[in-house]
Amino acid sequence: MVDLNRTLGPVYRRIMLMVGRGVLSRTDDGRGTQRMQVTLLDGETRDAADRIQPYGLTSHAPAGSHVVVLNVGGQRDHPIIIGADNPDARPTNLAAGEVMVWSGHGQRVHLREDGGLVITTTEGHRLEMKPGGDAEIECQALTIKAATKVRMETPLVELTGAVASAEGMAGLTVQTPALNVTGEVQDRAGAGGMTMHGMRADYNAHHHGGAGPTPPMAP
């Protein structure tokens, strides 16, 4: 029995040392594989632990994050970090099945349980794809850069504000079989121009000594 304990003792110790937990002190992110300095739960410090990350996804965990340390073969000389988490920064209360990509600076990409998607910036600007097919963008200013054109395939475009051509442009050209406007249309708006309603009123009031135009222009 003593011989068996002597034989299995080193194997048992290696097994017990294969996986451990620690706290991140700092990260070297200037190479292909991150190098981390971690403090293990027994107070032992490891200065150059490689962090293995999933392909296509990378992050830089802040100091104080919790890490899972793998000692291959039970050898503590070359530990590998296989997981890092920061409970103080992680968003909570996700519904079952939801996924969120997040940063410690406040950005979020939230795949919701209702089938929607929400992207949020630190300042609270957001892009939301709703379950019913609608989408919303909330921001200070939206710029779309297209090398040749922007095409909108829709039966209706609604605007709650003004439409203006950019500074330096010769004008704004609208090619459409019909332009329907619920408000006023005015020319030379910055120089006291008239609206189409005003032009009609002037036309209908212009008599030249007679009864006025027949028929009058519709108001």
C-alpha positions, 0 to 999 in steps of 0.5 A, spaced: 500 500 500 505 504 501 508 503 494 502 504 491 501 511 494 508 513 493 507 511 485 500 514 485 502 520 489 505 524 484 500 523 479 495 525 484 498 532 485 499 533 478 492 532 476 490 537 482 494 542 479 492 541 472 486 547 473 486 553 477 483 560 478 487 566 479 486 574 478 489 578 472 494 583 474 496 586 467 496 584 460 501 584 454 497 585 448 502 587 443 503 580 440 499 574 436 498 571 443 496 575 449 501 574 455 498 575 462 500 576 469 496 572 474 496 571 481 493 564 483 489 563 489 495 561 493 498 567 492 503 565 487 504 569 481 505 567 474 508 573 469 507 570 462 501 566 461 499 565 454 491 566 453 488 562 448 482 565 445 477 563 440 478 564 433 475 570 430 473 573 437 478 577 441 478 582 447 483 585 452 480 583 459 482 589 465 486 588 471 482 584 476 478 580 472 478 572 474 481 567 470 481 560 469 488 557 469 490 550 465 497 547 467 498 542 461 500 536 464 500 538 471 506 543 470 506 550 473 511 552 469 507 554 463 500 555 464 495 557 459 489 562 460 483 558 457 477 563 460 477 570 463 471 574 466 469 580 469 463 580 474 463 587 476 462 589 468 458 583 465 451 585 463 446 581 468 439 579 467 439 576 460 434 571 458 435 564 457 438 563 450 440 570 449 447 573 447 450 579 448 457 582 446 459 587 450 465 591 452 467 595 459 466 601 456 459 600 455 458 598 448 453 592 447 450 588 441 444 584 444 441 578 441 434 578 444 430 572 446 424 576 442 428 575 435 430 582 435 437 585 435 440 592 439 446 595 438 448 600 443 454 605 444 456 608 450 453 614 449 446 611 448 445 611 441 442 605 438 440 601 432 435 596 433 432 591 428 425 589 431 422 582 431 416 585 426 421 587 421 422 594 423 428 598 424 430 604 428 437 608 428 438 613 434 444 618 433 446 625 433 447 625 425 447 619 420 452 620 414 451 614 408 457 614 404 456 611 397 461 611 391 455 611 386 448 612 388 443 610 394 437 606 392 431 606 396 425 601 394 419 603 398 412 605 396 413 611 401 418 616 404 416 620 410 420 626 412 418 630 419 423 635 417 427 639 411 430 636 405 437 640 403 442 639 398 449 640 401 453 646 401 457 647 394 452 642 390 448 645 384 441 643 386 437 637 388 434 633 382 428 629 383 426 624 378 419 622 379 412 621 375 409 625 381 411 629 387 406 629 392 407 634 398 402 635 404 405 642 406 408 648 402 413 648 396 417 655 396 422 657 391 428 662 393 427 660 400 433 664 403 431 670 399 424 672 400 421 667 395 414 665 394 410 659 395 406 655 390 400 657 394 402 664 394 403 664 386 396 661 385 393 666 390 396 672 386 394 668 379 387 668 381 387 675 383 390 678 377 384 681 373 387 685 368 380 689 368 376 683 367 373 677 371 380 674 372 382 667 370 377 662 368 378 657 371 382 659 377 387 655 379 385 650 385 387 653 392 
